[in-house]
Amino acid sequence: MAAEPIFRYNSCMSELLHRITISAEQCHGRPCIRGLRIRVADILEMLAGGIAAEEILADFPYLEPDDIRACITYAATLAGHPVVSAAE
């Protein structure tokens, strides 16, 4: 029996998020890709600036396509968390 689409989606997201590492000793605790000194924010800024994923991969040959997807998945996960303000 094939996995349900939502299960495959969640499983894929979980696998991608394992590529994101956070260590106090590296990049001041900012999220990085696979323990490399490439910050998630840097990749997201490049994508937001219009640089194609293929160009990023060409400039950083040690990155993999799933690393780019992991950055986007990480951002989507953070954007999906609600922010609750204390009552004034």
TITI-363164 format. One record per residue (C-alpha): x, y, z; residue in one letter. Coordinates in steps of 0.25 Angstrom, whole numbers, plus 5000, padded with zeros to 4 digits. Example, Ala and Ser with C-alpha at 12.3 -4.5 7.8 and 13.67 -1.06 7.14 Angstrom:
# TITI-363164
504949825031a
505549965029s
//
This chain:
# TITI-363164
500050005000m
500650144996a
500850245006a
499750355007e
500250485000p
500250565013i
501150465020f
502150465008r
502150615009y
502350625024n
503450515023s
504150585011c
504150715020m
504750645032s
505850585023e
506150725018l
506150795031l
507250695036h
508150765026r
508050895035i
509050895047t
509150995058i
510351005067s
510751115076a
512251095071e
511851125057q
511351255051c
510951295065h
509851195066g
509151235053r
508551115044p
509551065034c
509550955024i
510050815028r
511050875037g
511750965026l
511951105029r
510851145019i
509651205026r
508251175023v
507951325022a
509051345012d
508451245002i
507051305005l
507551445002e
508151404989m
506851334985l
506051454989a
507051544981g
506751464968g
507951374967i
507551234962a
507751114970a
508651064958e
509551184959e
509651164974i
510051024973l
511051054962a
511651164971d
511651064983f
512050934977p
511950864991y
510450894992l
509450794987e
508050824981p
507450774994d
508250875002d
507450984995i
506150914997r
506550905012a
506751055013c
505351075007i
504750975016t
505351035028y
504851165025a
503451115022a
503451045035t
503851175043l
502751255035a
501751155039g
501951175054h
500951265060p
501351385068v
500551425080v
500751555086s
500451585101a
499251665104a
499551815107e
//
